[in-house]
Amino acid sequence: MKPYSDTAELIETLESEIQLRTEQITTLKEAPQSFNEQVIFKYIDTCSTGKTKDFVRSLGVKSERGSLFSSGDVSKLIKAGAEDISPELLAIARKVASMKNKNGNHR
C-alpha cells in the first residue's frame, strides 16, 4: 500500500484498488476470444511458461517459425503481446510474470 496523508486519501486509494480488482476479475471470467488469449489464460492459470508450452504442444500447434512451441515463445507473447489479446488480459499476465520473477514461484 502506498503512503497516505489522511484517512480520506486512504479510502480513495482502497476504493481505487477495489475497482481495479473488480475489473481484473471481470477480465478473467471472460472466455478467450483467440488462440493467443487461450495461451495467456493458460499461463495465468499455471504461472509457468513450461506448462503453458506443454499445453500448446498438446494441441499440436507450432510456433511462427514452424517448429515446436517453446517456453520462449510464451515469454515473447507475454512481453510483446499480440493484436488479438485484450490489453487488460495482457496486463494481468505481465503482473503474474513480474510477481514470479521477483519472488520466485509465488504459489
C-alpha positions in Angstrom: 0.0 0.0 0.0 1.3 3.4 -0.8 1.7 6.1 1.8 -1.2 8.4 2.5 -1.6 11.7 4.3 -5.1 11.3 5.8 -8.0 8.8 6.1 -9.8 10.3 3.0 -6.8 9.6 0.8 -6.5 6.1 2.2 -10.2 5.4 1.4 -9.7 6.8 -2.1 -6.7 4.5 -2.6 -8.6 1.4 -1.3 -11.7 2.2 -3.4 -9.4 2.5 -6.5 -7.8 -0.9 -5.7 -11.3 -2.4 -5.3 -12.3 -1.1 -8.8 -9.1 -2.4 -10.3 -9.6 -5.9 -8.8 -13.2 -6.0 -9.9 -12.1 -5.2 -13.5 -9.4 -7.9 -13.3 -11.9 -10.4 -12.1 -14.3 -9.5 -14.9 -11.5 -9.9 -17.4 -10.5 -13.3 -16.0 -14.2 -14.5 -16.1 -14.4 -13.8 -19.9 -13.8 -16.7 -22.3 -10.7 -16.5 -24.5 -11.5 -14.7 -27.8 -8.5 -16.1 -29.7 -5.9 -18.8 -29.6 -3.3 -16.3 -28.2 -5.7 -15.4 -25.4 -6.2 -19.1 -24.7 -2.4 -19.3 -24.3 -2.3 -16.3 -22.0 -5.1 -17.7 -19.9 -3.2 -21.0 -19.5 -0.1 -19.0 -18.5 -2.1 -17.1 -15.8 -3.6 -20.4 -14.6 -0.3 -22.3 -14.3 2.2 -19.4 -13.7 4.6 -21.4 -15.8 5.9 -20.9 -19.4 6.9 -24.6 -19.4 3.5 -25.9 -18.5 1.9 -23.5 -21.0 4.3 -24.7 -23.7 3.3 -28.3 -23.0 -0.4 -27.3 -23.3 0.2 -25.6 -26.7 2.2 -28.6 -27.9 -0.6 -31.0 -26.8 -2.9 -29.1 -29.1 -0.4 -29.7 -32.0 0.2 -26.0 -32.6 3.6 -24.9 -33.9 5.3 -21.6 -33.4 5.5 -18.9 -36.1 8.9 -20.4 -37.0 7.2 -23.7 -37.9 8.9 -25.6 -35.1 7.6 -26.9 -31.8 6.2 -24.2 -29.5 8.7 -23.3 -26.8 8.8 -21.6 -23.4 10.5 -18.7 -25.1 7.5 -18.3 -27.4 5.2 -18.0 -24.4 7.5 -15.4 -22.8 7.7 -13.5 -26.1 3.9 -13.5 -26.4 3.6 -12.1 -22.8 6.3 -9.4 -23.4 5.4 -8.3 -26.9 1.6 -9.1 -26.9 -0.4 -9.6 -30.0 -3.3 -7.7 -31.7 -5.8 -10.4 -30.7 -5.0 -10.3 -26.9 -7.0 -7.8 -24.8 -4.8 -5.2 -23.1 -6.4 -6.0 -19.8 -5.6 -9.7 -20.0 -2.0 -9.0 -21.1 -1.6 -6.6 -18.2 -2.6 -9.4 -15.8 -0.2 -11.9 -17.4 2.6 -9.4 -17.2 1.8 -8.8 -13.5 1.9 -12.6 -12.9 5.3 -12.8 -14.7 6.6 -9.9 -12.7 5.5 -11.4 -9.4 7.0 -14.7 -10.3 10.3 -13.1 -11.3 10.6 -11.0 -8.1 9.5 -13.7 -5.7 10.3 -17.0 -7.5 7.4 -19.4 -7.7 4.6 -17.4 -6.0 2.2 -20.3 -5.5 
